[in-house]
Amino acid sequence: MSCWNKFPAMCSSSRTFLLLFPLFLHSFVALVSAQGSNNTSPWQTLSGDPPFVVARGGFSGLFPDSSGFAYSFAVMVSVPDVILWCDVQLTKDGVGICLPDLSFNNATDAKGILGENRSSVYLVNGVATKGLFTVDFNAEELANVSLTQGIFSRTNKFDGNRFPILTPEDVVNQFKPPGFWLNVQHDAFFTQRNLSMRNFVLSVSRRIIVNYISSPEVGFLRSIASRFNPRTTKLILRVLQPTDIEITTNQTYQSLLRNLTFIKTFASGILVPKTYIVPIKDGYIQSETSLVSDAHKANLEIFASEFYSDLPLSYNYSYDPVTEYLSYIDNGKFSVDGVLTDFPISPSSAIDCFAHLDKNAKSQAKPLVISKFGASGDFPGCTNLAYSKAISDGVDVLDCPVQMSKDGIPFCMSSINLIESTTISQTSFTTLSKKIPEISPNDGIFAFDLTWEEIHGLTPSILSPSSKFTLFRNPKFRNDGEFLTLPDFLDLAKNSSTLSGVLIHIENAAYLAKEQGLGVIDAVIDSLSKAGYDNQTAQKVLIQSPNSPVLIKFKQEKKEYELVYKVDESISDVLNSTVVDIKSFANSVTVSKTSVLPVNLQFLIGPTDVVTKLQSLNLSVYVETFSNEFVSQAWDFFSDATVEINSFVMGSGIDGVITDFPKTSARYKKNRCLTMKEAPNYMSPVQPGSLMQLITADYLPPKERPSPILDDNDVAEPPLPPVSKKAPGPAVDDGSTATPPTSKPNGQPKLGAGTGFLLLNLAILCLSLLPF
C-alpha cells in the first residue's frame, strides 16, 4: 500500500517541504557515506564485524516515533549500515502499519480525528486497557491521523508537520534503509481478533526485504521459522522483563534464557534489555553477566535494547551516552551484536569514531580542555578527588577559583559563598549567614568569615546544577574529598606530567581588599612564585577574572601569564572598539555557550559573530560550561555532549572548552573521525537554526529579545582599591561565635538550581520525503 494513495496527508506535507526548501539551500552539505576504520578492529561480535545500530522508529528521540522525519533523519546521521525498526500493528482490514503501540492514544492525534467516543477496552498482556486501537479502524479511516511525539519529556514542536502513518513498504521504498527490522509485539492479541500477523509478515516479505523479524512470542517465531532463510531474514526472540511470562512456553523470560539451545532451534538471536547484560543497582553498574558470551557460544546474536540518551544513565557513565555504548561494544571482554536506540547518532559515533582507540592516541583537535572546579561532575568541586579525576581524565588545564579565608589563606572553592559547595548550612556556622549586595543578592556564609582550619573541616557537597530535573550527580561520593589551599593545588598540578597549564580564577578582589583587608592578587602572585611557576615553562599559567582591573594589575607585574577576561553575562555581539579595549589587557576571553550559539526554548536560532570578532584580534575564545546532562544542551545536539562539543569546536571554531566532565572533551579530541578526509555526518557540526526551520508556524516559540551587546562601558571599571588594614575583631567566648563542628555531617548536599552544517543536511531530509 502506498502512503501517497492511502495517506494523502503525506502529500500535503510535501507541499510544506517544497515551500521550506529554499530556506535550506544556504546550508546544503553533501551527504557523506563515511567509511570508518573498523575493518582492522578486533570486534568481539559473533560475526567479527562492527555491531549494528538499530534505530527504533527512526530517530525517535527527537521526532515522532515512526514518522517520515524520524526515519529519514536516522538514515542520514547514522552509520552506513543502520537498520530501521518498525513496530508493526494491524488495522481492522489487515493492513500493516508502523506504530509504537497497539493504541493510537499516545503517539498520534487520533483522539481529535477519530473521536474519543470510539475507544474500546481490551486485555493487553492481561491488563484491561482503554484506547483507540488499530484493530478497530480500517486503513482508509487513518488517512487524516497524524503521528505526534508520544513521550512528553521530548519536544512536541514538530507535531505541526502532520506526519502521516506509514506502512513497512512506505519506509523501505521511500527511505531506502540499508537494513529493515519488523517487530511483532502482540501476535496473540491480533490472533484473538481474527487477524493474522503471520500472513501479513509472509506477504510483506515478498514485496520488500526484511532483514530482521522479532517478537517476544515463541509460538509466532516458530510458526514462521521454516519460511525464512536466516541468510536473508533473521528471527530474533525479544526478551521482556525477567519475571514476565512468555505465553507459549508459560516460562519466565529469565528461565527461558537458561535454555539458549532451545531458542536456537527457531531464532538466530535474542534482543534483551541492556540490564540483562550489565545490571544496575541504586544507579551504579554491577558486574557483567555472562549472557553475551553464552549467547555467542550457542551461535546466537545478541542485541541490547532500552538505550535512551534523554533518561538518567548509570552514574558510572557520567551522563555520557557514548561512554555507555562503549561499555557494551568495547570493554575488552565482549561486544553485543547491535543496539536498539532512540538516538542512533550516539552509537554511530561510538562505533566508528571512539571504539578501540589506543590509550595513547594523540589528540586530533585543537581546543584546550579546561576543567570547571576539577571533574566536578563526578566529585565535589575543587576537592582533591575532583582534581585527581580531572587529571586522570586527560584535562589540559586545571582550574582553581581562589577564595580567601579569614586568616588570609588562599584556597580553591567554586564560590565565595560556602553554602553552595559544602554542608555548612547544616552546622552551627549558620549564625554567620548574611547578605552582601556587592557579592550576591542572596544570603550566604562567606569564606572570609571563617579561618582556613574551619573551612578545611567542612564537608564538601557535590554540585548538581540539573537537580530540578531530578538529575543528580554521583550520590555515593556526594560528600567526599578535601579542599585544597592554593599552594597545595599548585603542587598537585606541578607534579602532573600531563597538564599543560593551570587556570587561576579571581573574583571579588576589590571587595576583599577594601572591606576585608585581604589581598587576593598578592596571595596568588606569592603562591605562584613560591611554587616555581615564575621559573618554569612546562605549564603555563592562565589568570581569569570578570574584572578588567584584576587583569590590568597582573599585566603590570610583567609575568608570562595568559590573561583571560571572563564575560559574565550572555551577549549577542561585541563592539569592535570593545574588542580593542579587551585586547589591551587580555590574551583570551571566556564567554557562555549562548553567546556563541543562542537558543530559544532550547532550539538553536543561529550563530553570533562573537567568536569571529574576538579571534580577529588574536584573542583566544574559551566557552563554558559544557556539561553532560542532556537538559543542559539544546535539542539540536540530540542529548549527546559529544555532538555539542564537536559543533562548538568544528562549527564555531572555539579555542577551548570549559567543562565539569573533562573526560568527555578529552576523549573527543582523540576520536579517529577527525582524521578522515570528510567527516561522517555523525561527526559533523550541526547547522544552527536548522531544526527551527522544521517547526511549523503554529508551533514556533515566541521570539525572544536578544542578549545585550558587550560595549566599552561593560568592560571599564575603576582601579582596584588598596588593601585596607582591617583590625581583627575581639575574641568572644560567650557562645555567639560559631565553633567548627566536631564531626562532618552526612546529610543530603545542598543542590544548586540550573539547567542548560548539521551532519545532518536537513535539506536532504526534506528531499527524501518528496514523491519523485
N, C-alpha and C positions, 0 to 999 in steps of 0.2 A: 504494500500500500504506500503510495507516495504522499508525503506530507503536503505537497503542493495541491493535490486533489482533495484529500480528506481534511486537511487542516489549513484553510486559506489564511489563517492568522499569520502564518509564516510569510506568505506573500505580502501581507500588509506591512510586516516588519521590514521586509526587504526594501520597500519604498523609503522607510525611515533611514535605512543604511545608506541608500543612494544619496539622500539629502546630506547625510553626515560625512560622506566620503571625502569631499574637498577639504574638510577640516583636518583630515589625517595626512594629506599629501605632504605637508611640510615636515612630517616626522617619519616618512616612509623609510624603512630599513629592510634590506633584503633578508629574507628568511634563510637562516643558516642551518644546514644539516650537518651539525658538528660531529666529528669523529673523535672520540676520546682515545686514550691510550690504554684501554682496559685489556687489549689483546694479550699483553705481556703480564698482566696482573694475576697473582695466584688466587683466583676466586675459589672459595670453598663451597660453591653451589653444587647441586647434583650433576649438572651438565659441565661445570667448569667455566661457564660463561657468566657475564655480569648478571646480577639479579634484575628481574623485571620491575618496572614501575606500572602499577595498575591504578588508573585514575577513576575513582568511584564517582560515577555520574559526571565524569569530566572534571573540570577544575571547580568542584562543588564547594570548596572552601571560600570562594568569592562570589560566583554566580549561582543562580538557582540550579539545584541538582537536576541533571539530565537535560539541561537546556542547550540550545544551539551555541550560545556563547561559551558555556562551560566545556562542551566537547571540543569546539574549535580551538579554544584557548589552551586546553590541555595538550593537544597535538602540537601547538606552536611552541610551548615553553618547556617541553619535556624532552627526555632522551629520545633518539630517533625511533626506538622500538617500543614506545609507550603503548600500553593496552588500555582501551576504553571499556569501562564497565557499565553494563545496563542491568538494572533491577527490572526484570520483565514481569509485567502483570497482564492479565487477560481481561478484555471487555466482555460485555454480555454476548456479543456476536463472535467471540473467539479471536479478536484481533489483539496481537501482542503490542504493548506499549512500554516505553521506558519511564518508570515512575518509582521513586524510592520506597513506596509503601502501597499496601492494598487499598488504602483510603486516599481520597483526594484532599482531605481536610487540611493537612499542614504544609503541603508543598504546591498548592495551586489556589486559584481564586474561584474554585468550583462552587463554594457556598453562595456567592453572589450571582453566578451564572446559571447554575442548575437549580438552585433553591435548597435551602437547608431542610425544608419540609420533605425532601426526598431521601432523607437519611434512613439508614437501616441499622439494625443491631445484629451482629454476627459473633459467633465464637471464634476468636483468633488466638491460637495457642492456649485454648482453654479459658480464655478471658472474654466476657461479654463486652463487645466494643461497638460503639455507635459512630457512624460516619457515613460519608458518601463514598460508596465502594465502586471499584471499577466494574465489578460483575453486574451492577445494576444499570449500566448505561451502554448503549451501542456506540461504536466508534464515531459515527457521524454526529452524535449529540455532543461530542467533546471538541468540536471544531473551534468553538469560541472560548474554551477553557485555557487559561494560561498558567505556566509554571511560575512559581514565586519562591522566594527564599523561605525555607521551612525551618531554619534554625535561627531563633530570634536574637541571638547574640551576634549574628552576622548581619552585614548591611543589607537593607531591602531596597537600596537606591536604584537597582537595575530592574526592579519589577515592572516599571512602566513600559519596558520594551515588549511586553505581552508575548513572552516566549511560548510557542505552541508545543503541545505534547508530541514527542517524536516516537516513531517505531524503530525497532532494531535495523530495518532496512534503510530508514532515513539516516541513521547515524553512520552506517557503513558507507552508503552511497554518497552522502554529502561531505563527510569529513575524512574519508579515506584513511582510517586509522591503521597503523602498522599491525595492530592486534585488536581483537574484539572478544569480550567476555560477557556471557549471559549468566546472570544469577537468578535461579528459580528458588525463591524463598518459601513459597507456600503452595506446593503442588497439591497437597491433600485438601487444602481449602477450595481450590478450583475443582478438584475431582468431585467433592461433595456437591458442587453446583453444576454438575454435568458438563464441565469444561475440561478439555484435555490439554494440559501443558505439554504432555509427551508428543501429541500430534503436532502441536504448534512448533516445538523445538525441531522435530524431524523435518517439518515442512520448511521452516525458515532457513535451516542449514543447507537446503538445496538451492536457495536463492542467494545467500551471502556466505562468506567464510566466517565461521565461528570458531575461534581458537581455543576457548575455554568455556565449559559449562559447569557451574557449581550449584550445589543445593545442600541443605542440611538434612535432607531426607534420603536415607539409604535406599528405600524402595524405588524412588524416582530414578536415581542414578543407575540402579541395577536394571531397571526396565528399558533403559536406552543404551546400556553399555555395549551390547552386541552390534549396535547400529552405527557406531563411530570408530574410526581408525585413530588410535592415540597419536599417530604422527601428524594428523590434521587437526583433530579436536580432542583436547584432554578433558576428562571428567575429574572434578575436584569435590571432595567432601568438605562442606563448610561446617566447621565445628562451632557449636554455640557454647554457652557457659558450662562449666564443669558439671554442675548438678542438673542441668536441663536434660530432659528425656528425649532421646531420638525415637520418633514414633513407630518406625518399622521394627526395630530390634527391641524396643522397650528398655534400652540400656541408657545410662547417663553417658554423656559425651566423654567424660573423664574415663569411664570404664571402656568405652569403645576404642579409645586411643591406646589401650593396653594390647589391642589386637590389630596391629598395623598390617599384619599379613592378610587378615580378612579384608581390610579396606583396599588393599592392593588388588583384590580379585575383581573389583568393579571401578576403581578410580586410579588416576595417575598421580594424585597428590591430595594434600589437605590444606585447608585455609583456616588458620586459628587466630583468635585474639592474641595480640603480642604478649600479654601477660602469661600465656601458657609457656612461653619461651624464657622470658625474663620477668619473674614475679615481682610485684611491688607491694611493700608493706609500709604503711604510715608515710607514704610518699617517697620511700627510698627503695632502690632496686635490691633484690636478693640474689642469691647465687643462681646462675642459669640452670635450667633443666636440661636433660639430655634429649629432648624431643626432636631437635633438628637432626642430630646425629642418628637417632633411632629411625627417623623417617628416611633419611638417606640410606641407611643400611637396608631398609625394606624397599629401596628403589622408588621411594615416593618423593615428589617435590613437596616443599612446604612453603606456603605463603603466610605472611603475618599481616593482620588487619588492625583496624582501630588506630590509625595514625592521623591525628588531628593537631595541626600546629597552633590552633587557637583555643586549646584547652590546656589546663595545667599539666606539665610533664613531671616526671620524677625529678626531685631536687638534684639528683646526680647529674642531670643533663643541663642544669643552669638555664632552663627555658630556651635552650637552643635546639631546634628540631634537627639540624644537621648532625649534631652530636648524637641524638637519639638514633637516627637512621644508621649512623656508622657503628653503633653498638650492636646492630643486628646483621650487618653485612661485612664488617671489617674489625673483628675483635681478636683475630689470631686463632680462634677455636672453630668457628663455623660461620656460615653465611646462609641466610634464608634465600629461597629462590625468587622471591618477589615480595613487594609490599603493596598493600591496598591503602590508598591515601586520598584525602580530600584536597591535598596541596601538592600536586606532582612535581612542582618546580624544586622543592627541597630535596626529595630523594634523588632527583636527576642530578643536581649538583653534588650531592653526597657521593653518588656512584662514580660520576665522570670526572669530578674535579678534586675530591678530597680523599677518596678511599685509597689505601695503600701508599699514602705519602711517606716518604722516608723521614725518620725523626730529625735528620739533619738537613732536610730540604731547605734550599735557600729561598729567601723572600723574593717574590716576583712583582711586588707592588711597592710604591714609594712611601705611603703615608706612615708617619710616626704613630705608634700605638702608645697613647698616654693614659695612665691609669687615672681613675676617679676615686680617690681615697683608697688606693690599692685595688684589690679584687673585691670591692665592697658588695658585689652581687652575690658573693659566696660566703663572706665572713664580715663581721662588724668592721666598718670602715676605719682606716688609719690604725688598725691594730697590727701586731707582729704577724698574725695569721693572714690578714688581708694582703700585707706587703709581700710575705713569702710566697703566697699563692700567685700574686701578680708576676713575680719574678719567674717562678716555675712555668707559668702560662706563656711566657715569652714577651712580656711587655717591654717596650723600648725605653720609655721614660716613666719613672716612678714619682708620684706626686706627694707633697706634704703641705696641706693648708696649715699655716703656722698660727697658733694661738699663744697667748701669754698668760702664765699663771700669776697669782697674786705676788709671789716672791720672785717674779722676773725670769722664770724658766720657759724658754720657747719649746713648744711640743706640737705634735701633729694631731689634729682633730678636724672633722668635717665642718664643724660650726663653732662659733664663739659661744653659742647657746648650748650648754651641756645637756639640756633636755632632749635634744634631737638625736643624740648618738650614745646616750648612756641611760641607765635606770635611776638616775639621780632623783627623779620625781617620786621615787618610792623610798627615799631616805629622809633623814632629818634635815638635810640641806635645803629642803623646800622653803624654809624660813628666809632663804636668801633670794627668793623669787622677786623680780621687779621688772618694771617696764622702762626701757631706754629708747626713746623715739629715734635718736640718732642711729641706732643699730637695727631695731625691729619694732614693728607696731604691736607685737605680742609680748606678753610676759615671758621672762626667761630666767634661768640661773646661769650666770655668765662666768666664763673661765677665769677672768681676772679677780673674781671674788673668792677663789679657792687657791690654796697652795698646791704645788706640784704633788706633794705627798698625798694630799687629799684627792686630787684628780686621779692619780695613779691607782688609788684604791677603789675607784668607781668601777662598776660592772658595765662593760660595753653593751650596746644594743644594736643589732643589725638594722640597717635602713631597708625599708620596704615601700618604695615610692608608689607601687601599684596595689597597696593593701586595700584600697576601697573597691577594688575588683576581686578581692579575696585571693590575690596572688602574692603569697608571702615567700620570703627567701630563707632557705636552709635553716628551718627552725631548730634542728638538732644542735646547731652551733650558733644560735642567735645571740648568745651572751658570752661567747668565748673570746679569748685573746687579751692582750695587754696593750695599752697605749705607749707610745714611744716619745722621748724627748727628741728635739731636732738633732742633737749630736748623735743619739743612738740611731736615728733614721739614716743619717749620712754615713755612719759606719756600716750599717746593713747594706746600703746601696753601693758603697765603695768596694765592699767585699764580693760583689756580684760581678762575674765576668761577662754577663750577657747584656747588662744595661748599657744604653748609650747616653743616658743622662738622668738628671733629677729635675723636677719642677717644684719650685717653692712658691706657694700662693700666699699673698699678703692682702688682707682686708682690714679696715677699721684702724689703720695706722694713725690717722690724725686724732681720732677719739682716744685711743690708748695713750698717745703722747700727751695730749692736753689734759684729759680728765683723770687718767690713771697713773700718769708718770712712768709709763712703760714704753721703751723704745724698741719696737719690734724690728725695725730696719737694722738698727745697730746689732741686735741679737742675732739676726740672720747673717749679717756680714761677718760677725765674730765667729759664729759656728762654722760657716763655710771655710773661713780662713784656717781655723784650728783643725778642721777635718782634712786639710790639704787640697781643697778644691781650687785654690788660687795658683797652685803649682803643678797641676796635672792636666792632661788633655784627653785622657781616656773617656771621661764622662763630662759632657757639657752641662752647664747649669742654666736652667730657664727660670727667670723670675717673672711671675704673673701677678697682675693686680688690675682691678677695675678703676683704680685711681691713678691718673697720669702723674701727679706729684711723686708718688712712690717710685715709678719707673724713672722719672727725671732724676731723683735722688741717686738711684743706682747708676744711672749713666754718668753722673758726676764723679762717681767713685772710679770710673775708668776700668772696670773689671771686664773680663772677657765673658760676660754673661749674655745670654739671649733674653731680651726683654719682651714680654708678651702682654699686650693690652687686652683685657677682657671686657667685651661689651656685654653688660649685664642684662639688657632687655632685648627682646626680639625686634629686629629692624627690617625694613623693606628696601632700604637703599642707604647709601652713604655719599655725602657731598665730596666732590673732588678735593676741595680745599681741606676738608676734614681728614682725608687720606694723607694729604701732605703734612698736616699737623701731627697725625699719629706717627708718621714715618720719622718725624724729628726726635722722637723719644722711644720708639719701639721698633723691634725687628719682626714681630709677629702679632697676630690678632686672633683672639678666640671669640667665636660667635656661636649662637644657638643653631640647632638644625633648622628651625623655622625661619631663620634669617637667610638661609640658603635656598631651602625648598619650603615655602609657606604652605599651610594647609587650611582647608575649610571643612569642618566636620570630618576630619581625618582623611580627606582626599587632597592629594597634591593639586595645586592650582597653577603651577608654573614656576620656573626659577626666577631668582632675583639676580642682579648684577653685582652683588656684594663681593663675592669671591673674585670675580674678574677685576673689579676696581682696586681691591686691596693688593692683589698679586701684580697689578700693573706697575706698582712702585716697589716690587720685590718684597712685599710683606707676606710672610707665610701665613696661611689660614688654617687654624685648628677649629674643629667643630665639636660641640658637646650637646647632650650626653647620649651616647649610644648604649642603650640597654637591650637586654634580650627579651624582656617581657613583651609579648605581642601587642598589648594595649598601648605601648609607648611608640608604636610605629604607625605610619599612615597605611590605609588599606592597600595602597599601590605597592607596598613591599611584601604583601602576601604572608604576613605573620612570620617572617623569617629575617632575623637580624643580618644574615649574610647578604641577602638581597639589598637591604638598606645600606649596608656599608659599601657594597660594590657600586651602588648608584651614586653615592656621595663621592667616592674616590674616582671612579671611571667616568661618571657623568658630569659631576660638578668640579672635579679636579682639585679637591681639598688636599692639604698637605699633612694633616694629622687628624686622628680620631681620638676623642677623649671618652673613655668607656669604663663602666663599672664591671664589665665582663671581658677583660683583656684577652682571654683565651680565644674567643670567637674572632676578634680582629686580627690577632697574631696568626691564627690558622688561615684566615682569609688571604693574607699576604703570600702564603706559600702554595696556594692552590694551582694545580697544573693548567687549568683552563686559561689562566692569564698569559700563558706562554704560547697559546695557539695563535696561528696567523689571523684567524677570525674567531672571535669568542662565540661560543654557542649561546643560544637565546637565554638559557637559564643562568648565564654568567655575563649578561649584557645589562647595562644600566636601564632603568625604567625611564620612560619619557614623561616628565612631569605634566600633569593635566590630561593625559590620555584617557584614564579611566573616567574622569569627569565628563569627557565628551560622549561617553556611552550612557550617560544618565539623561533620561527624557526630561523635558521642561517641567512637567508636573512633579518630578521627584528631586529636582535640583535644590541644594541647600541655599538659603538666602545668602546674598553676597555680604561679606564682612568688610569692615573698614580695614585698610592695610595697616601694617605696623608702622610706627614712626620712622622718619628718615634721620639717621645719625648726622648731626651737624656740629659745627665748631663749639657751640655752647655746651653740648653734651660732654665734650672731651675736656674743656678748660675747667680747671679747679684752682682754688687758692693754694699757695705754697703750704707745705706741711708746717705745723707749729713746732716749736722746740719742745723737747721732753720736759715736762714740768717736774718740780721736786715735790713729790707728794709725801707728806709725813705719814708714817704708819699709824693706824688707829690704836687707841689704848686697849690693852688686854683686858678682857672682861670675862669673868668666870661665874656669871650669875645664871647661866642656863640660856641666856639669849643668844650666845654664839654657838652655831651648829658645830657638832663634832662629827668626824667621819664615822661611818657605820663599822661595827666590829666584824661583820661578815658581808659578803656580797649577796644581795637578794637574787632570787632566781625566778622572778615573775616574767610575765609577758612583756616584751620590749615595747617601748613607745614607738608607734608606727607613723611615719610621715605620710602625708597625702600627696597625690600627684597622678599623672597619667603615664601621656605621651605624646628616548631612543630605545623604550621598553625593548627588551629582549623580544619582545612582545611587539610585534608590529600589529597594532590594533587595526590598522587599515586592512591587513591581510585577514584578520578575524572577520571583518565586515564582508570582504570579498568572498570569503569561503562560505558565507551563508546565502549568497545570491544565486538565483536559478540560471546560471549559464556556465 
